Amino acid sequence: MRYFIIAGEASGDLHGSNLIRGLVAEDKSAEIRFYGGAMMESAGGLKLSDYKDTAVMGLGDVLAKLGTIRRKLRECKQQILEWHPDAVVLIDYPGFNMKIARFCHEKGIRVFYYIAPKTWASRESRNAKLKAWVDKLFIVFPFEVPYFSERGIPFIYKGNPLIDAVDGHDFVRPEEAPYIAILAGSRKGEIARTMPNAVKMAEQLHAMPQYAGYRFLVAGAPSRTPEDYAAYIEGHPYIEVIFGRTYDILKYADAALINSGTASLEAALIGTPQVVCWSTSYITAMVAKHIFRVLDHIKYISLGNLILDKGAFRELIQFDFTPEAVTAEIRRLIEDLPYREAMIADYAEIRSRLGGSGASRAVARAMVDELKG
């Protein structure tokens, strides 16, 4: 059967690569074309477009790339029509993929949505569109089960694919000295808001005798270049940016500062004590504050905390995200052993609730079964 897969971000590229391997294993006749990245390309299939061409976050990014996004949408629709796959598999990236879902539905092409839009956090109006345009959701978080059940949206839950990604990694320590990890996000806006406070935290800790020998490793995002970080770390020889080794950096770090996102859940599965940060422009923050006030069932912004429905680790949001707060929390993560051990125990519960390994192949098997009917 033919599968047309669309991933628009680094995390989607990761999950898409494992899904492709699962589809090839479950469907010996599988033909795969995709929008994605290097990881999906290494798994097989024909890459038609790289996700980096249209990766955006925030209104500024959207406006800057509006022409490119529109062109890619037209190209994608035409490629789908010409190839006419048995299913189009959409991976997260709702701004682009919801438009493709509607198009495919109108053309009579089956739509599977893998890693559903986070309508439980914002834009709940998308649920009606998911119900109308998507044949089957493939969800990845246990708290999504009751949420989508209550809204009558057909779904399949087979666990979370991050467990496969983490457990399948061959870890190698990236630095002999003790170090603290910094994951500043994958977009320029996230980096611009996270790195200044992260660097000030590094300065404060480096000035303390007990941390003078520490290094600070910044995990470079796949879609970024060294130039995106250079201005922030200039004059700080104890801060280093390393690309392509995010899991290694997390694994051996004494603690980590992480911009909210998939990386926070990855840190929990790897076992890295962490503090999560999130900030944005004042206007966006006010909008987000209103959204989260309306959706009063959302208490946290981090996936691990959402899974447990409690604060397993601290979240420094907007005005709480200061260098002093980060420094104090990093020190507590390293120096307060009971606090650290309690967090690690919560991590074990997060992993347990996500289910065991094999989620990627189980999802692939379920997709094949859906198509065979």
Secondary structure by P-SEA (a helix, b strand, c coil): cbbbbbbccaaaaaaaaaaaaaaaaacccbbbbbcccaaaaaacccccccccccccccaaaaaaaaaaaaaaaaaaaaaaaaacccbbbbccccccaaaaaaaaaaacbbbbbccccccccccccaaaaaaccccccccccccaaaaaaaacccccccccaaaaaaaaccccccccccbbbbbccccaaaaaacaaaaaaaaaaaaaccccccbbbbbbcccccccccccccccccccbbbbcccaaaaaaaccbbbbcccaaaaaaaaacccbbbbbbccaaaaaaaaaaaaaacccccccaaaaaaccccccccccccccaaaaaaaaaaacccaaaaaaaaaaaaaaaaaacccaaaaaaaaaaaaaaac
